[in-house]
Every structure is written in structure tokens, then in C-alpha cells.
């Protein structure tokens, strides 16, 4: 594994400000999370299905969309339970989700709007069910952490692949990227 997932998780927690109070609120609402998860999955896959490229990936003729619905529900619920109190198992699971998307070749530009759809739909449901601002804030924070894991996987996998293939050092690779970016 190329990323220290637990260290990355605690950096993100600090950065987005996910507190122990947020975790307690999420845990206390885990049943509600599971209750609304199928509806969130419906919105999510309806959104993805509207894009021809993503629709083709989702409907690969191998029951992928059905598998995905189940994994989405589990993923959504885990944001509330924290699996192991947002520890090693949680961080490894989020890292693995990122790797799966890199492997399939889903570009990172698809992931940010997809997460925005989740947040948007959750907010609507929070309002309908009269849930607190504190729950809304906690959910937004954990969604951002999960999103950061997926996005980081692209960077880590790409740079690891280049470094392995070429034998370059991290320093040289960074300089080449900076030079390339300056010339664009
Ligand atoms: C908020 C962003 C997203 C979340 C939270 C998410 C969540 C997940 C999860 C939990 C898995 C299962 C990973 C595993 O097998 O361990 C998965 C797999 C997958 N996701 Fe996503 N996903 C997101 C964005 C997308 C987007 C934008 C697409 C584009 C079509 C997509 C398509 C897929 C596909 C094709 C798989 C593999 C399914 C399979 O064949 O088993 N996902 N996703």
C-alpha cells in the first residue's frame, strides 16, 4: 500500500474539522442513514445514468448496477457507523474504494459532481425529516473526507506507477510536473 491511510485520515479529520461530537451525532443517526440509503442510491444512479459515458460504465451487462446499488448503501451507512470508529478499517475501506475507481478508469472529474449530488439529496431529506444543522454539518465533513480519499487515489496510483517504471525520485518527478505545469 502506497498511502498511510490512517495518517491520511487523521490529516483530513483535522483539515475538515470532523470532531468527536460529529462522530457521536453520526452514530446516533445510523439507523436513519440506513433507512434513507436506498433512496440516496436511486438519486445517485439516476444522476450517473444521465451521462452517456457513465451510463455505459454502469450498465456493463454483468449486473454491475445491482452490485453497485448494494455497495452504495453499505458505503452510505458506513459514514454514520464509522466501521471501527473511523479508524484503520474505515481508512483502508475508503482507500480501496478510491483504487477501484482508478482501476476501472473513471476520471476524477466524475467523482466530485457525483458526491455533490449525494450531499444535495441528503440535505433535502434532512430538511423533510427535520434533522439538525449539526447532523448536516457532520455529514458534509465525512463526505468531504471520503471524496478526498477517492481523489487522492488517482494521484498516488499515477505517481507510484511512474516512479516504479522509471526509477525516478519523488523530487525529480515533482520538478518535472512543476516544469510541465509552467509550460502549459
Ligand atoms: C461520490 C462518489 C462515489 C462513491 C462514494 C462511490 C462508491 C462506490 C463504492 C463503495 C464502490 C464499491 C467498491 C468496492 O468494490 O470495494 C464503487 C464501485 C464502483 N463505482 Fe463508484 N462511487 C462514486 C463515484 C462513481 C462514479 C462517478 C462512477 C461512474 C460511473 C462510479 C462507478 C463505479 C463502478 C463501475 C464501480 C465498480 C462496480 C463493480 O463492478 O463492482 N462510481 N463505487
Boltz pocket constraint, residues with backbone or C-beta under 6 A from the ligand:
constraints:
  - pocket:
      binder: B
      contacts: [[A, 48], [A, 53], [A, 54], [A, 55], [A, 57], [A, 58], [A, 64], [A, 67], [A, 68], [A, 71], [A, 72], [A, 75], [A, 96], [A, 97], [A, 100], [A, 101], [A, 104], [A, 106], [A, 107], [A, 110], [A, 111], [A, 114], [A, 115], [A, 118], [A, 146]]
      max_distance: 6.0
